[in-house]
Amino acid sequence: MELYLDSANLEHIRQAESLGILSGVTTNPSLLAKEDPKVDVKKRILEIYKLVGGHLSVEVISTETTGMLKEAYDILKWFPEATIKIPMIPAGLSAVRKLSDDGVPTNVTLVFSANQAIAAQNAGASYVSIFMGRLDDISLESARVLEDICQIWEMHEYDSEIIAASIRNPIHLTQAAMAGAHIATVPYNVLMQSLKHPLTDSGLKSFLDDYNRLQTEISKLQPNRIEIVKPNLTKPAPKTNKRGAIKKQGL
């Protein structure tokens, strides 16, 4: 399962990218709205792509097919590598079909059921994003919904990729992998949390403490250094008599 970062924050993206585990980034109007309102959206998206490369989903905001298509082709003019994110509504499916026919990659978002996912696949979606956290919010078992969708994909050998989205915690991440999702797009804080475990921290501390203890014991076993006095190889000055004449040395 590949990992995407669900963010528009450059610093978070930069730090996550440095880990070497990201395959892409997803954005949406809500994530962009959290950033500085003065930031130029086009500039920010291009900066993100420069940092990570690979997949980058950019969402349209229109709710009509014509408007979605216009936005999509406008985005592609300044960012040809974009994956166009389209909402799971009837007008969105029509837009996905047209974009798919033109060879444009699409990511159908806000999918909450197997039937919606099947419709997105049949419209030609490249990616189908299942929102786990929002399903849990209304007391539906998101892991079961995702598992059902993945089983349908395997049974029918669908070619669009399933993205587990709205990841709220590391458990969602594990459940997505177990269900068979191709990709999980994860907020920065959840991604970093998923990398930590108290036993990792305590184990590392134990290893380092043991190493330092061993070095202390080794130093105690080493013999004391004996200082070697080097002989003075300088020739002594010749002896002289009272008049300053050098005495002849006998044979």
Secondary structure, 3 states (H helix, E strand, C coil): CEEEEECCCHHHHHHHHCCCCCCEEECCHHHHHCCCCCCCHHHHHHHHHHHHCCEEEEECCCCCHHHHHHHHHHHHHHCCCCEEEEECCHHHHHHHHHHHHCCCCEEEEEECCHHHHHHHHHHCCCEEEEEHHHHHHCCCCHHHHHHHHHHHHHHHCCCCEEEEECCCCHHHHHHHHHHCCCEEEECHHHHHHHCCCHHHHHHHHHHHHHHHHHHHHHHHHCCCCCCCCCCCCCCCCCCECCCCCECCCCC
